[in-house]
Amino acid sequence: MKPDWVESHINQIKKYQIILNDVPEECRPERIETLSKMLVYIGRLAAELSEEYKRVYATRKRVYAEAYIDAPNSKAARAELAVTKLRQEESVAYGNMKRWSNAFESTKEEINALKYKVKIDIEDGSSRRGA
């Protein structure tokens, strides 16, 4: 089950995506503003999921060490068996962290590209046409 904050952040991201879908391509300043607001929630989600990944990783390392110490023989094999489920949880957490970190970077790049286009529009005087 996902924590409430995950759903809340995703709902905010979806809200801004709906707004963004209604903003014409040529209204670059408004698109930048909307993407910037969306980026806040993407960043929060990426950060929280990064923390979750690190928590699962730390738990796996601790359980492995405890199982290794407690095992009478075949220590490494027994320790690996003890953390099988945690390794699966860790891979899911890592995938979620990467997905949202990539979304954060992509959104930043999109904002930067729009800022560059606005700068070009201002320089060549075409900003009066769209926004």
NORBEL-V205918 format. One record per backbone hydrogen bond with DSSP energy under -0.5 kcal/mol. NH is the residue of the N-H (numbers start at 1). CO is the residue of the C=O. Records with the same first field share a line. If there is no record, write none. Layout:
NH: CO + CO
This chain:
6: 3
7: 3
8: 4
9: 5
10: 6
11: 7
12: 8
13: 9
14: 10
15: 11
16: 12
17: 13
18: 14
19: 15
20: 16
21: 17
22: 18 + 19
23: 19 + 20
24: 22
27: 24
28: 26
31: 27
32: 28
33: 29
34: 30
35: 31
36: 32
37: 33
38: 34
39: 35
40: 36
41: 37
42: 38
43: 39
44: 40
45: 41
46: 42
47: 43
48: 44
49: 45
50: 46
51: 47
52: 48
53: 49
54: 50
55: 51
56: 52
57: 53
58: 54
59: 55
60: 56
61: 57
62: 58
63: 59
64: 60
65: 61
66: 62
67: 63
68: 64
69: 65
70: 66
71: 67
78: 74
79: 75
80: 76
81: 77
82: 78
83: 79 + 80
84: 81
87: 83
88: 84
89: 85
90: 86
91: 87
92: 88
93: 89
94: 90
95: 91
96: 92
97: 93
98: 94
99: 95
100: 96
101: 97
102: 98
103: 99
104: 100
105: 101
106: 102
107: 103
108: 104
109: 105
110: 106
111: 107
112: 108
113: 109
114: 110
115: 111
116: 112
117: 113
118: 114
119: 115
120: 116
121: 117
122: 118
123: 119
124: 120
125: 121 + 122
126: 121
127: 121
128: 125
129: 126
130: 126
